[in-house]
Amino acid sequence: MVNVTLQDLQQLISYAVDAGIQSYQRGIDPDGDRIKRSEAERYVKRVGFQPVMLQKWTDANLLHPVKNGKSQNAPLWYSLADIKKLISSIKLKRICNESI
């Protein structure tokens, strides 16, 4: 049996709803979902992760940034919807593991 606090459940639902809204917005405006690496780093830091996690998630094939341009210095773009879905999944896993 998994024992989850009300606060954990509310936070998890909030992350999941936010990820769903972002996915919906991506369907309406795909370009509006793209954010630069610096913006992605600020976002993940704001929700409690180290910015270096973006690279770790990419290396683990959990995120798929796109380079806009062919030059070596072309910026990497991330899908905010994908980041939010991944964070929601990680938060769920943490809550379940802590509750066991």
ZIZI-V913680 format. One line per field, one symbol per residue. burial: 1 if it has 24 or more other ideal C-beta (glycine too) atoms within 12 Angstrom, else 0. Layout:
burial=???
This chain:
burial=0000000000010011011001100100000011101001101100101000110011000010100000000001111111111111011100100000
